[in-house]
Amino acid sequence: MTSGENLVLALNYSIGSVFIFKGFQIGLVTGWDKAAGDLGKNWVYQGRPWYSLAIGYSFLNLAKNDTPNTNATPNN
């Protein structure tokens, strides 16, 4: 259980791009963390950049569902 003495408010500045190719997504993100208070001043990662690689796949492609519903009953 955490007592809360090491909890610090922090801001994260980040920027990135995601590219989509045939249902696959790949992205690159970089950012910087800025922690507040006395603990933030001595934090080893304060202001140092970090990098992230994002990988994904679209299993459900709801945006391109342009096919008509053939099971629909006509309105009379």
Secondary structure, DSSP 8 states (H G I E B T S, - for coil): ---STT---EEEEEEEEEEEETTEEEEEEEEEEEE-HHHHHT-TTTT-EEEEEEEEE-S--GGG--S--TT-----
